[in-house]
Amino acid sequence: MKVYNTKDWAQFVFLIQKSDTLFRLAPLILIILLYSLGIAYLEIEYFRIGENSWVKNLPLMHSLLSFVISMLLVFRTNTAYDRWWEGRKLWGSLVNNSRNFALKLAAILDPKDEQNRKFFRKSIPIYAFVLKDHLQSKSTEFMLDEEDQIFDDLPNANNNERHVPNQVAKLMFGRVNGLYKQGKITGDQLIVLNGEISSFTDICGACERIKNTPIPYSYSSFIKKFILFYTITLPIGYSVIMGYFAAPIVAFIFYVLASLELIAEEIEEPFGEDQNDLPMEKISENIHQHVGEILGE
């Protein structure tokens, strides 16, 4: 996720980066510009359409369609941002739940019980990292010490069929229940700790719901077709009124409308690796740091 100064106007106005929509849309913008110039040439030089022609009334239709397309794009971007913000709230909840789980373990576990403290000190951050890889459909690899044999059963890069976050949660459930059977925690403490682990699974399921339920194809396809139809019909009417100046104006209008659609496409999938996606790697590292501090790394 890109970090920037919201008050630095010069950065926004004058700095153009590779991820900007201008670079991504440049070929299409050029095509629209050439197409508009061709329409203007045909109307002005070949057909010699004058201002008395009915063609000059076409901008009235575009003024009506502009209201419709603006409403569609507003709904599109708001829906996409809602998905992005919901994903951010879920990962914020993961941070808070990880801290709460570690705080309760730090108070419940015997300070001399280094084995169990070390287990949770590693397993809680591992859940965040494997959830990130799971949402990005990556292979999961662990950087663990040789003595961490408890994690040997977790799927690695050669086994992508198993649900890795569930496996990590399963290990934590098993360790907590083992503590109860050994008499190191009470039944009430077992219920509290199991609830914290269950919250991890709830967050994972909510993230999967966002990832696996995209915007309906028919809706996204309709907006793209509407933008294209609206744009290619603009120079037919405006060339009569504005001449060749209609070409750059039409290209700019296409750039604005298509950019809004591209931005919506990018942020509606918040768990990817695009510049505007959620900083899950950084959040996972923060969880690792905070849990280590709480459980005495």
ABEGO torsion letter per residue (X at the ends): XBBBBAABAAAAAABBBAABAAAAAAAAAAAAAAAAAAAAAAAAAAAGBBAABAAAAAAAAAAAAAAAAAAAAAAAAAAAAAAAAAAAAAAAAAAAAAAAAAAAAAAABBAABAAAAAAAAAAAAAAAAAAAAAAAGBBBBBBBBAABAAAAABBBAABAABBAAAAAAAAAAAAAAAAAAAGABBAAAAAAAAAAAAAAAAAAAAAAAAAABBBBAAAAAAAAAAAAAAAAAAAAAAAAAAEAAAAAAAAAAAAAAAAAAAAAAAAABAABABAABBBAAAAAAAAAAAAAAAAGX
